[in-house]
Amino acid sequence: MQRRQALRNIIVVSAGAIIFPHCKMEPAPLQGYKNLMLNVDEFKFIGDLANSILPKGDLPIETPEPVQEFILNMVNDCMPLEDCKKYVAGLRGFISLAKEKYDSSFSKMTKENQLALFNSLNEKTEETDPEKVSIWESMQSFTDLTKRFTVQHFTGSDYFMTNHLDWQFLPGEYNGKVPV
């Protein structure tokens, strides 16, 4: 009797294990950012956006944290709660604008379409609805902050500092043959 019960439980668990991954679930929110309620897809989107702003290519850029973590840490830790909410609203507005205009996600768009989308945000909006104007301004703020923090992340990298600024680790080199 217990063997039948055990066998039945194994079949139910294995069937659940097979069916469960195919269920469409809401992406889990990211942990660690108390002022930013983002999911994993939005986190990846910020990485794609930063890569399109400043493509890494084959450069050996090594930093302590990935660019999207740097951007989100800067927004979460250095900005007031209202600006964090505006950043998230701009992010979601930008994602919906990309899907609305080009019927695809930002990472699947061509470089020309990505550039056209950026340039469209620099223009003034003809909207008169205050809610749409607010969303447009938050999208502009989102892209400006993302650009700023992407460049700041790159300029703080070891590659940029050593190859372009001739920066050296302390204490530097020792030259013992200096005439006094």
Summary of the structure (lengths in Angstrom):
residues: 180
radius of gyration: 23.8
end to end distance: 96.3
largest distance: 96.3
contacts: 419
relative contact order: 0.11
helix: 65%
strand: 1%
